[in-house]
């Protein structure tokens, strides 16, 4: 069944229409506008990512006699005859080994284009050419006539001889992002009056693996067979496992609802979901969870790394359904003890949502953090600590009186741990609080010199970090003398405040 109708119908008419691959479009347009055309290109990338469409559009634009800002005019003789022109020649190297075509090509390139400026040869799946065909082609590629442009397209660039690659300008096409495919399908479905739910579009985009052609092919097929396309339609047609399925599975897992979890997995099996597909989908999901966790540092409530490791082991096993169930059941036991810290996590989530960790870490670098921790231990003593705790209380008072809730909320959760003549180390319960604090600690010491003393540097660690540093210090203090290290000078002081406003907005999280 030919289900590529939609793809043909919505083939891009100009570069603006072309989905994704913006960097390639830009480079190609620049070369046209600056009149610096290469005579051989190689377009590499996964199927359905727009290689041939780009090649055809490019051919059209270079031949347009009055292209405007890199777009074809659609009025000149070249544009008008674009569809029937003999000056754009498509060769499919996959259909046979290509020797005859290449021989013919070698003869034909000498003949001038019929009406256009350039003869453009688009050779699809070029890696399929036989050795003989390559040899025949190479000579032409070395010295192409001025009126010829070659565009070679391939999904397997490693099979293209280096001698060929070295003569081509190379463009690597990326898989199109799910968001972009989603938008395009939505747009086309609307125009075609295809009734499809957003949820189904998401799955479809996901299923297409970054290839718009495949996505539209499926949309075409589904719309011919169904009046309304939903997740269930997709399920029935492709026996697929949806994001919703995986989410529900892990919801059950997190809540330790073993019966429900097993039921979910069995249902997927009954539905005919391929076990490898399921495993890949689960691993994708967990990896994403792990990334989210690494970014936000919200403590995961199950041992992700172990789970991923165990599940990866299943990849080589025969009965994957059974293995998946076994691994999940084994790991679910470990969650129990984590449940109790769930409350802390929930609390932390509220704050962490606001944080883009990377952005903050940029400010207090790891170096500065380590130096400050070190300096806090240099000549630290209990007397200094006691004195400072008083000052700290005074500071809280000061912020309270002046209604500075922004600082107050952060201060409330801190504990003074170590005080040296130059530095102070404080701790907070949660990591996110420590990050927030470090973000504005210099602001505080600058603002409150009068209370806490001149040029006192403060650093904040979360409980866990603090425990580590403490035991490290106890272990080292006999053998190692802590000496003062000068801090590197921060280049941009305004940065702190900018980042802070950026992240907090005006009303820094008004925590309880
Ligand atoms: Zn034109």
Boltz pocket constraint, residues with backbone or C-beta under 6 A from the ligand:
constraints:
  - pocket:
      binder: B
      contacts: [[A, 60], [A, 63], [A, 64], [A, 65], [A, 66], [A, 67], [A, 72], [A, 73], [A, 74], [A, 75], [A, 76], [A, 77], [A, 78], [A, 79], [A, 80]]
      max_distance: 6.0
